Amino acid sequence: MIRVAVDAMGGDRAPETEVAGAVQALATMPEDVAIQLVGRSAAIEAELARHPGADRGRLEIHEAADVIGMGEKPLAAVRKKPNSSLVVGLTLHKTGRADAFLSAGNTGATLAASTVLLGLHDGVERATVATLLPTGSTPVVMLDAGANLDCSARELVGFAYLGTVYMRDIMGIATPVVGLLNVGEEEEKGTAIVREAHQLLKNAPVHFVGNVEARDVYAGVADVIVCDGFTGNVALKISESLVDMIETLASGAMTAEVSRRLDAAEYGGALLLGVKGIVIVGHGRSSATAVENAVGLAHRFSVGRLVERLERGIAAIPVSAT
C-alpha cells in the first residue's frame, strides 16, 4: 500500500479543497493508494460529511492542532509549532508511516521542515522546488521555483546537478540540456551571482548551453532551467496569469487545450528535490483537481522508487564538482 500524507490545512481554502481532492484521488487512483489527511480532525470530518461516497477504508485522519500560516517565518514556525499539520505530516513520512507528503501551505516552511526532518542527500547543500513546465514536446524543469529567494552561485550550480539527475533518471532524457535563466544570452549579462554561476557551470559536469532568456523557457531550448527562487516564482506566476487571461478572453477547443497544457493543476505540484523523501509542494490556491493530481504524482514517484534513484544519481556526481 502506498500511503500519501496530505497537509489538510495548508491551502488557501483548506480543508475544503484538500478533502475534495483526496476523495477524488481515491475514486480514480489504484486500490494500492491510501491517503492520510493531517490537520484539525473536526474540520476534516465536517468536510468529509459533504462526500458521503468517499472510500473511508483507504482514508485516515491524523490530528494536528496547529497550522503554519503563509505569512509566518518558516524555520521559526516549524520550531514553534511541532503539532502543526505540516510537521506532523512530515513526521509520518520520516518515520515510514507515509510514503510521501504533499502540502499547498507555506513553501518556505515546507522546505525548512523537510530539510530538518528528512535531511538532504549527501552532496546536496540546499533543497529546491522543481516545477515541470510544458513545451511542444517533453516538459522542462525549472528550479528553484520559489523556495529559495536568495541563492549563491554555488547553490545555483547545485540546482543544475539536481535538475540534470531528475530529468535523466526520472524523466528519461539521456543528456539533459541545462540553461541559466538570465536577461540576455551574453556571458556578461545579469547580476554578479548569475555571472559567477555561468562561469562555474561552464566547467561543471553538466550539458550547459549558457544563458537562456524568459522567452526560451517554453521553447524547449533547455531541459533544465536554473534560477533563484525569486526569479523562478515570478516567471511561474506570470505563466499562471497567462492561463487566466486565455480562459477569460477566448473560447473554443484549441483554447481549452492550451489552457489545459499550461494549467498548474494538470501537474498537481512541484517536487522538492534534494531531500531524502518525496515531498510535493502545491500552490496555495490549488484546486481539488490539483490535489488529486498531486496524489497521483506522489504515487508515481513512490512506485518508481524516486528517492533511491535520485540518491544514486547524485552520488555519481564527481566529488570535486560539488
Buried (B, 14 or more C-beta within 10 A) or exposed (E): EBBBBBBBBBBEBBBBBBBBBBBBBBEEBEEEBBBBBBBBBEBBEEBBEEBEEBBEEBBBBBEBEBBBEEEBBBBEBBEEBEEBBBBBBBBBBBEEEBBBBBBBBBBBBBBBBBBBBBBBBEBBEBBBBBBBBBBEEBBBBBBBBBBBEEBBBBBBBBBBBBBBBBBBBBBEBEEBBBBBBBEEEEBEBBEEBBBBBBEBBEEBBBBBBBBBBBEBBBEBBBBBBBBBBBBBBEBBBEBBEBBEEBBEEEEEEEEEEBBEBBBBBBBBBBBBBBBBBBBBBBBBBBBBBBBBBBBBBBBBBBEEEBBEBBBEBBEEBEEEBB
